[in-house]
Amino acid sequence: MTAKAQAQYKAAIVPASLSLQPSRAPLAQLLKSALSGRHEALKQQCGAHAMQNALAQDYTPQARASRIVTLSRAFYDGCQQQHPGEHADALLRNGMDALKKGLVQDGLTVLTVLNGGAPRISTRARR
C-alpha cells in the first residue's frame, strides 16, 4: 500500500458524514474534545508521538494476521507454562474456551456501553 493510499485509508476511518456544518457544531466540538483527550492520555502513557507511531504501523491483512498468530502462539505458550503436565489437546481446548469466554464478555461490555449503559468491571479485572 502506498503512503498516499494508506493516508486516505486512515482518513476514511472518520465517517465522511461527520461534516462540520453549523448545525453540527456541538458534535464537532465533542469530537474535537474526545480526540484531544485521547491524544493527551496517550501522550502521558506512550510518549509525545503515540498517535503518529500507531498510524505508522502496518495495517495490511497480512500484518494483522501475523500479529494474531504471534499473540495466539504467545497465549498458548503461556498456558503451557502454567499447566506443564496437561495434554496438548486439553490445553488447546481449555485455552480456546478461555479466549472465547473473554471475547464474549468483552463483546457484551461493548454492547452495554453502546446502548448507553456503564461497563461492568469484574473484581478480577480490578486486581
N, C-alpha and C positions, 0 to 999 in steps of 0.2 A: 504494500500500500504506500503510495507516495505521500510526502509530507502534506501536500495540499489536500489530498483526499482524506487523510487522517484528520486534519483540522476541520474539514467540512463535516466529517462523521461526528466528531466530538461536539461541534456547534449544533448539530441536529438533535442532540440529546435534549436540549431545552426546546420544548414544543414551539413550533412556529406560530401557533395561535396565541401565544402569550405576547401580544403586541402591547406597546407602551402608550396606548391612546389615553386621553384624559379620563375617560370613563373607567379605565383600568388602573388608575394611579394608585389606589390602595393595594392592589395586587402586585404592582411593580415595586412598591415600597416594601411590601412583605418579602418578596423575592430578594430584593437587594439586601435587606436586613438579614435574611437567612443565610445568604451566601457570604456576607461579611462575617457573621458569627461563626460560620463553619471554617472560613479561612483563618480567623483568629485562633480558634481552638486547635486547628491543625498546626498552625504556626508555633504555638506553645509546646505542643507534644512532638512534632515531627520536623521542626525547623522552618526557616523563612520561605523555602521554596517547595513546600509539601505538595501543593496543588500542581505546580509545573512538573514535579517529579512523577506524580501519579499520572498525569496526562501523557508523559513521555513513555510510559510502559507500552509494551506490545499487546494490542488487544485483538490480534488476529485469532481466528478459530483454532489454529494450530497451537498458538501460545497459550490460549485458555485451556485447551485440552492437556497440554503439557503440565500446566500448574495444577490442574485437577488430579492428574495421575501422580504427580510428585507429592501433593498433600495427602492423597489417599494412601499412598505407599508409606508415608511417614506415620499416618494414623495406624495402619496395620502393624508396622514395626513397633510402635508404642504399645499396642495391645499384646504383641508377642512378648515384650519385656515385662509387662505386668502379669502375664499368665504364662510363664515359661513351660509348664508341663501340659498345656492344653493342646488337643489335636488340632491340626491346621483347619479342617473343615468346620469344627465347632468354633474355633477362633474367628474365622471369616464370618460365619453366620451370626455370632454374638456381636461382632464389630459392626456388621451391616444393620443389625437390629438397633444398636445404639445410635448409629448415624440417622437411621430412619426416624427414631423417636425424637432426636434433636431437630431434624428438619420439620417434622410435623409440628412440634411445639413452637419453633420459630415462625412457621407459616401461620399458625393460629394467632400468635402475638402480632404479626404484621397485619392480619385481617382485623384484629381488635383495634389496633391503632388507626388503621384506615377508616374504620367505621366510627371513629370518634371516642373510643374507649382508652383507658390508661393501660399500658402494658403491665402484665404480671411478671414480677421478678421472683424466681424461686429462691428459697433460702439457700439453696446450694450455689446458685449463681452469685449471691452476695458475698460469699466467703472469699 
